[in-house]
């Protein structure tokens, strides 16, 4: 074996190789600068590694490396414990109520309300005209002053007439929710047929879809009829032409051979 090794690296190289081997096995270090060729150095390193001893003890810790990149976001933590209860709120304000006699605060009496925020009044509505001495006054109107439709205020509604066949006559009724201040004569109660000319377009300029009436007029707009003929005027509840303060009637006279028959439309009245 030594012969083969010597033939490989030479006599001088063999000596150095053996010395390197011994040094490697003993854990020391040997410098042989310039004694070996490049090829011999490789052989010595190979042999030294083959027969090298166990690694020595770990050296001291080196300095810390640079900071690494930020890691991925972690999962949400568990919910925290409930907080403490808040302070109790302040108590509400109490309100006292006493009757308020008629006077500057309430002309018709009422109630005086008092709280920490201040004082306010809830007053009764106005009464009607006073009665004679010792008698109660008239009740106040729940709708308007005097209980009648104010001037230039308009009421609107629908009407219908139907004859099943027993008779050719039928009446459509109109009732005013708020009475008129006075009755209307036949010149102020205008019937506008669905077919034909408007007899008073100046005061009844609307339509069945949008009924209108000038002040002091009742305008009745026919939308449709089935083979019938209207009387052409609105009659009040006493049978006189025109309209009463409470409403009016519209007479229809249908053809005998066209029964049953019907008609309908809309109306408007202005105070």
CORLINPE-V84572 format. One record per run of one state. SS is the DSSP state (H for helix, E for strand, C for the rest). FROM is the first residue (numbers start at 1). TO is the last residue. Records with the same first field share a line. If there is no record, write none. Layout:
# CORLINPE-V84572
SS = FROM-TO / FROM-TO
This chain:
# CORLINPE-V84572
C = 1-1 / 27-37 / 51-95 / 101-109 / 116-117 / 124-144 / 148-153 / 164-168 / 176-183 / 185-185 / 193-217 / 226-227 / 236-240 / 242-242 / 245-246 / 255-255 / 259-260 / 271-271
H = 2-26 / 38-50 / 145-147 / 186-188 / 256-258
E = 96-100 / 110-115 / 118-123 / 154-163 / 169-175 / 184-184 / 189-192 / 218-225 / 228-235 / 241-241 / 243-244 / 247-254 / 261-270
